[in-house]
Amino acid sequence: MSRKDFPVKEPMLPAERRAALGLAAIFALRMLGLFIVLPVFAVAARNLTGGQDIAAVGLALGAYGLTQACLQLPFGILADHWGRKPVIACGLVLFLAGSIVCALANSIEAMTLGRMLQGSGAISAAITALVADLTRDSQRSKAMAMIGGSIALMFALSLAVAPVLYGWVGLNGIFWVTCALGLGAFWALFRLVPPAPALPNVVPGTFGQMLIEPRLLRLNLGVFILHAIQIAMWVAVPALLIQLAGMPLQNHWMIYVPAVVASFFVLWPAMMQAERHKRMAQVFAFAVFLIGLVQLGFVVLLGGQELSQVLATSLILLLIAVFFTGFNILEALQPSLISRIAPATGKARALGIYNTLQSLGLFVGGALGGWLLQTGGFAAVFSGCGVLALIWLIILVKWPARLPA
């Protein structure tokens, strides 16, 4: 077999690498600011006026997802008309304003308002559209993998550092930290990210076509399910580590960080299979299967005989590593596929629809996870997530839609 029979590895250009790293930094800093309260909020919010109401605390925790869901599409439309960078800058201003409101809040109502304002800076579509603008098709999944990987890493980092930060500066201090993260994202936008190319003219009727395009619709449903599972799981996972593994909150980084790092050893080979060997659909389905397998694993773990803390810790670490493997693959593939399928004149709007469903998934996942945990315990949470993953797999099998190679 000659060399020409093998796929040629095409490297990223320096400008593409700079754009991907800069935009990944913006995404990472913003998402760290949103995620960093997750491990401590349910406990810390009890000290706020009205914080004894569990339902109100859950609403405050997931409120940013609701406003993101409402504003992702408008921000995407504006990004197609005004340009990507101005919209990203406006979103970061709103994020900073919300962080300040949260930092000054002394009631659960004020905290909810601040979280909603944080989420109103819905710039995910503009960022991913700018990634698509600044990278070639052959390099786009790599760039999206950097962003998807940064999200997973920030999620794990937030779970690791939040308990320590809370001990040092309290809940209000954590939100001042998010302000600093927002300012760092501003620096990355104007110092790291290359200038955006000129926008193509918007073609009337594009938006309606994107709403009903089968491949886009299936990806939009998928990202809703993925992020609903993510947040619902993390309503339960920290408490599960305390109960089954006997691990105090401040030590949870010992689970999360190794799990995320281990997942990257599978992420890059999977991206190579998807890109170089034209196995996008197979890698996609494999990642969804992994997400469902993790839920089944947690249900079996909870329903089995009593385990030693060492064995329980090892099994939870394995399950979380497998979850992040599937999650990272899907976080890289899905926005890349959206940007390929959508017309050049409507990429930001297509990604706006996609991120709207993503944000709705965050909100629904928080509400659903809290309700399931309160009514049925840990097993109910993971069983519910498993049902969502099964629905996703059924959609993939029963509603075929050819993905771009």
N, C-alpha and C positions, 0 to 999 in steps of 0.2 A: 504494500500500500504506500503510495507516494505522499509527500507532505501536503499536496494540494487537496487530498481527501480529508484532511483534518480541518476543523474550523480555525480560522485565523483569529488570534487574540488581538483585539483592537484597543489600544490604550486611550485613556482620556487625554484631551489636550490640556495644557496648563490653564487656559482660561476656563475650561469646563470644570476642572478640579477646584479652581478658586471659587467659582460660582457655587458649586455644590457644597464646599466647606463653609462658605460664608452664609448661605441660606440655611444649611443644617444648624449652624451656630445660632441664628435667629430663632429657628424653630425650637431648638433645644433650650435656650434661655427662657423663652416664653413658656414652654411646656413645663419646665422645672418650676417656674413660678406658680403655675396652676396646680401641679401635682404635689408640691412639697407639703401641703397641709393634710394630704390624705391620711397618713398614718396616725396623726395626733388630733385631728379636728373633732372627731366624735367624743373624745375625752375632754379636750381643752375647752370646747364650746359650752360645756356644762357650767363654766364659771361666768358666762355671759348672762345678762338678764334675759330670761326666756329660754335659756339653754337646757332646761330640764325636759323640754318637750322633744322627744326623740325624732318625731316626724319633722319638726321644724329644723332640727339639726341636719337631718338627711336632705331636706330641701335646700338648705344653705350650702351644703357640700356639693350638690349637683346643679346648683342654680346657674353656674357659668355655662354648663352644657346647653341649657335652655336658650339663653340669649345668643350663644354661638349658632344654635340651630336656626334661630330666627333671622340672623344677620349674615350668615355665610354666603347665601345667594346674592343679596344686595351688594355685598362687598365684592363678590366675584363679577357681577355686572359692571360695577364701577371700575374694577381693575381692567376690564376689556375696553372701557371708554376713556378713563383718566390716565391709565398706566399703572404698572404694578407697584413701583416704589412709593408713589404718593399714597396709595391705599394702605400699603404696609405701614408707613409712617403714622398715618391717622389711627390705625388699629393699635399700634404700640402706645400712642398717647392715651387712648381709652383704657388700655391695660394698666398703665401707670396710675391713672386716676382711680380705677377700681382698687388697686393695691393700697393706695393712700386711704381710701374710705375704710377698707378692711383693717388697716393698721390703727385707725382711730376709733373703730367700732367698740362699743361696750354693751351692745344688745344683739340678740340673734337676728332681729329684723334689719339692723344696720349692716350686719355681716352679710346677710343675704343680698342686700342691695349692692354691697361692694363686690361680691362674687358675680352678680349679674353684670355689673359694669366691667369687671375684668373680662368676662366672656364676650362682651359686646365688641371687643377688638378682634373680630372674626377674620383673620388674615391668612388662614391656612390655604384657601383657594388662590389668593394672590401670590403666595410664596411658591406653591407647587406649579402654578402657571409660569412664573418667572424661571423656575428650574427647567421647565419644558422649553421656554424661549432660548435659554442659554446653553442647552445641550443638544447633541445629535440623538436621533432615535436609538442608535446602537449603544449609546452611553447612558441613556435615561434611567434604566433600571438601576445602574450603579449609583447614579446621583440620588435616586429615590431611596435606595438602600442606605445611603449615608444618612438621609433624613429619618427614615424609619428606624434605623439603628440608634440614632441620637435620641429619638423619642423613647425607645425602650430603655436606653441607658439612663436617661433623665428620670424615667419612671422608677427604675431601680434605685438610682441615687437619691431620689426624694424619699423613698421608703427607708433608706439607710441613714440619711443625715437629719431628717426631720425630728426624730426623737431627741437627738443630741442638741440641735438648734433650740428646740422647745425648752429644754432644760436650761439653756443659757439665756435666751431672750424672751421666752414666752410666745404665745400665739400672735400677739400684735407685732412683736419683733420679727417673726417669720415673714409677715407681710411687708415690713420695711426691707427685708432681704429681697423680696420679689420686686420691689421698686428698683433696687440696684441691678437686678437681672434684666429688667426692662431697659434700663439705660445702656447696659451692655449690648442688648439687641440693636438699639439705635446705632451704636458705634459700628457694629458689624454690618448693618445695612448700608451705611455711607462710606465705610472704609474698606470693607472686604469684598462686597458684591460688585461685580463689573456693571457698567451702564447697561440698562435694558435696551433691547432693539426696538425699532419703531413698531407700533401696533398695526396689524392689518385692519382694513375697513370691516366693520361689522355687517354681516349679511342678514337681512330680515328673514324671520322664520327659523333661524338656527336654533333658538331656545326651545321651541316646541318640538323640534325633531330630536333634540337631546333628551327630552323628558321621556320619550317613548322608545328610543333606540334600545333594542333588547339587551345588547352587551353592556351598555351603560347602566341600564336599569338593574341588571343582575349584580353588577359591581356595587351599585349604590345600596342595594339590599344587603350585600355581603358586609360592607363596612359598618352598617348599622348593627348587625348581629355581632361582629367582632368587638366593637367597643362597648356594646351592652354587656357582653361576657366579661370583658376586661374589668370594668368598674364593679360589676356584681361580684366577681371573684374577690376583688380586694376589699369588699365590705366584710368578707369572711376570713381571708387568709391571715391577716395579722393576729386575729383572736385565735385562730386555729394553731398558729405557731406557739402562742402562749399556752394554750390548753394541752395540746398533744405533745409538743416538743419541749415544753417547760422553758421556753426561750423568752427572756424579757424583751420588751419592745426595743430597747436601745441596742440589742444585739442582732436584730433582724437583718442588718446589712450583711451579716455572715452568710445568709441564705440568698438574698437578692442579687448581690453583686457577682458572686461566682456563677449563679444561674444565668445571668445576662451574658457574662463573658463566655461561658460555655456555648451559649446559643449562637454566638458569632462564628464559631468553628463550623457550624452547619449552614449558616446564612450565606456565606460567600460561595461555597461549592454549589449551593442550590441556585444562586443567581447565575452562576456560570452555566449550569444545566439549562436554566430557563432561556438565557440569552444566546449562548454559543451553539447549543445543541437543539434549539427550537422546541423545547419541552415546556412551554409556558403553562399550558393547561394541566399537565401532569404534576408539575411542581405546585401549582395553585391548589389542586385538589388534595395533594399530600399535606400541605400546610393546614387546610381546613380539617382534615382527618386528625392531625396532631392536636388541634384545639379541642376536638370532641373527645379524643382519647384521654386527655388530661382530666376532663370532667369525670369520666368513668373511673379513672384512677383514684380521684379524691373520694368518690362515692364508695368504692371498694375499701379504701383505707379507713373510712369512717365506720363502715359496716362490719369490718373484720374483728378478729380477736384483739385484745389489748396488747399493744406493742410497747417495747422499751422506748425510752426517749431518744436514744441514739438511732434506732431503726426508723422511728417515726420522722425524725429530722432528716435522715438520708432520703427517705421516700418523698418527703415534701420538697426537698431540694431538687430531686430528679424531676418531679412533676412540674415544678416551676420552670426549670431549665427547658423542658420540652414545650411548655406553653410559650415561653419567650422565643423559642425557635420558630414555631408556627406563626406567632404574632409578628416577628420581624420580617419573615418572608412575605407575609400578606401586606404589611405596611410598606414594603418596597414595591411589590408587584402591582397592587391595585391602583395607586395614583399614576404610576407609569403607564398602565393600560388605559386609564381614562384619558391621559394626555395624547395617546396615540390614536384612540378611537374618535375623540372629539375633533371637529373641524378647527383649523388654525384660527378662524375668526371668533371662536367661542370657547377656547380652552379654559379661561378663568371662570366662565359661567358653568361649564360642565363640572369643573372642580368645585365650584360653589355648591352645586347640587349635591355632589359627592360629600363634601364636608358638612353640609346641612344634615345629611343622614348620619354622618359620623357623630356629630354633636348631639343629635337626638338619641343616638345609641348611648352616649355617655350619660345623658339625663335619665333615660329609661333604665339603664343598667344600675345606676345609683338607687333609684326609687324601687326597682324590682328586687335588687339584692337586699336592701334594708327590710322590705316587706317579707321576703322569703325567710331571712334570718330570724326575724321577730316571730313569725308564725310557725316555721318548721325546722329551724336550726340549720346547722352547717350542711347537712345532707340535702335539704331542700334547695339551698343556693346552688350547689354543684349539679344537682339533678335538673334544675331549671336551666342552667347554662348548657348542660348536655343536650337538653331538648332543643335549644336554640341552635347548637352546632349541628344536630341531626337535621333540622329544618334546612339549614344551609347546604348540607350535603345532598339532600333531596332536591333542592333547587338546582344544584349543579348537574345532577343526573337527569332530572325530569324536564329541565328547561335548558337544553343545550344551546349555546351561543358561541360560535367560533371566536376564539381570542386571537389577537395579532401574534404572529410568530416572533 
